[in-house]
Amino acid sequence: MTASGPRRGPFVGARPFGEHDGALFFGRDAETAELADMWRHNRLTILHGAAGAGKTSLLRAAVIPLLTRERERVLPVGLARSTRVWLAAALPEHNPYVMALLSSWSGGSSLASFAGLSVGDFLRRLRRDDRYAGPGPTLAAVDQAETFLRLPDPHEHLRESFFDELFGSLSQRPDLRLLLSVRTDQLDELRHVLRRYAVREPRELALPPLTRERAVEAMRLSAESTGDGAAAGKAGELVEEIRTIRDDAGRARPPADEVDPLLLQAAGARLWGDPPDPARFLLAELDTAVDRALRGYCADVLASVAEDYLLPPGRLMSWFRRDVLREYGRLPGPVADVGAAVLNALEERCLISSAKRNGLPMHVPRHPRMLAPLRQLDAAMWPQFPPDPAARLRAAKRAGDEGEPERARKLVREAAQTCPPQALRLRAEIDTLSGNIDYDQGLLAESIEHYRAAARLFEAVGDTTAVGWLMTAVGRAILAQGRPGTAVEQLRAAVGRVPDDLVVQTALGQALWEAGQPDAALAVLSDVLNREADTPEARRSRGEFLADLGDAESALRDMGQLRGGRPAPSTKAARALALASLARPEAAHGSGDVLDEAEEALKEAEESGPVLLRAARVHKLTGDLTRATELADRAMTARRPPLPEHQRRTARKLLRDS
């Protein structure tokens, strides 16, 4: 350790280069200039390349710093999946894809600054609040676009809404310059999605592997930049060894024409050592040391995936040998052996890639240079990681996102058991995620207990905003228990903690409605909108409540101001009710748009009491008393969410009158 900090080697390892690694990032000058020019001059740009080609590194370490130096308005790199723990109970209508994207674009800003906003709302507010904003464009990137191009899942409607918002923003925001980074094997799927939105032909840039010459030059410059000129001379040998592919007997084939950047970094970092030691690199016998380094890298990936997915190492290795390292011509075994989520994780961590043989899907090592090290590997050689509660928490969050609550519950329990007592904030996040898992599973009492424990911990570290949000989550959970009076008290206390937080104020207004106090609810929501007209969740709620109360004109005015993606099912049903109440042309024919909208809302929220009741009222107004009675009867017994008492009276009246 010196006064300037610990010594740094020329390799970053298997992780992508970040914004602070620009001094080590070489070999991509041409691509940096071309992509920066494309991005700033085109509405939509697509960067694609193989896994491990360096797309994320190019963006973070080269292109964005270049554009920032040239004083372009460029947002932090966006992602459609986040490791942040959202408060599920405090954000009942949130879209996780949108929330993750806005969280990353906001650069770690507080949740209150973007909760409830659509992509278009966020970009408009960002521009509005930038007092230095000039006439130039806003450059925004979404990295790892393949994460939202998976096969349909239980949250498909949320993903479709995310697409609506993201690609709709291109037409809504003429100043937006959007860049999508995606694996080449998912490029056709992305093009298919874009065609659905009639997006003009985007500009595309393919990122190839490094040529031998550029790889050698990049390694030489990187070594020189860290003061290790002596090691720079051996860069060519390392590049040659990464290009050399051997069979099981150690015989070398003709070297590959190109160099895989990820394997070069992964091997180089291990050869350099930790702490970095140029002598270790200079003395290494590369023909054996590189295989050993790559074997260690592969073992780390397999071991971490096994831990994250609660798989016995022997089972994962057995599957891997049979279905990934199989002999030529053998067909793959069933995916169910490990699960699609495990395959996705191994692809994302650049260990395997998808392929087809005789029309059948299969998985192979991502690069032929990995084949020999992988075949030498055994589960007994995998590393034993020390307990890492933060890593367990991230794995639990991902398990929940992948629709595996029991795996998430087990992982978060492991995180809690290994978390040191003094790590108060981490313990608070663990309790928050535990509360989310219980809340999503309908275990309301347990979720309240976890949220309150998290609030106490955040109180201890002085995070008043987090305490206020957790009190809001407790209030919503109490509301879901059918105790609206107690919920209102809890939410009033939350407002007292964070009086300027409009998300918490909006939650109070919604709870007052559930508690049968519509006038008070509308007063709170109107106050929110008077303070900040651009609060979509408050406007949506007020519009829906006004439709229920029969003020159709005001309801349509509120709902008409909502922008962004697809409206929530509750909003669709409320709009249909308002139109039917006014007998607008859209509703005049009984089987026209208004009924279609009501039925579409029912398909998306068939267990929602408010949606069922609104649809019942639409059918009554359009003359179908039989369907109206059926839906009102279902609304009375619905539980996700149930009808508030004052709306139950409305449903009973409809049933009597029918």
WOSUL-V374818 format. One record per helix or strand. SS is the DSSP state (alpha for helix, beta for strand). FROM is the first residue (numbers start at 1). TO is the last residue. If there is no record, write none. Layout:
{{SS | FROM | TO} {SS | FROM | TO}}
This chain:
{{beta | 2 | 2} {beta | 5 | 5} {alpha | 19 | 24} {alpha | 29 | 41} {beta | 44 | 49} {alpha | 55 | 69} {beta | 73 | 74} {beta | 78 | 78} {alpha | 88 | 90} {alpha | 96 | 105} {alpha | 111 | 113} {alpha | 119 | 129} {beta | 138 | 142} {alpha | 145 | 148} {alpha | 156 | 172} {beta | 176 | 183} {alpha | 184 | 196} {beta | 203 | 207} {beta | 210 | 211} {alpha | 212 | 225} {alpha | 229 | 232} {alpha | 235 | 243} {beta | 246 | 246} {beta | 252 | 252} {beta | 258 | 259} {alpha | 261 | 272} {alpha | 278 | 283} {alpha | 286 | 308} {alpha | 313 | 323} {alpha | 335 | 337} {alpha | 340 | 348} {beta | 352 | 357} {beta | 360 | 365} {alpha | 369 | 375} {alpha | 379 | 381} {alpha | 389 | 401} {alpha | 405 | 418} {alpha | 424 | 440} {alpha | 444 | 460} {alpha | 464 | 480} {alpha | 484 | 497} {alpha | 502 | 514} {alpha | 518 | 531} {alpha | 536 | 548} {alpha | 552 | 560} {alpha | 569 | 582} {alpha | 585 | 587} {alpha | 593 | 604} {alpha | 609 | 621} {alpha | 625 | 637} {alpha | 645 | 657}}
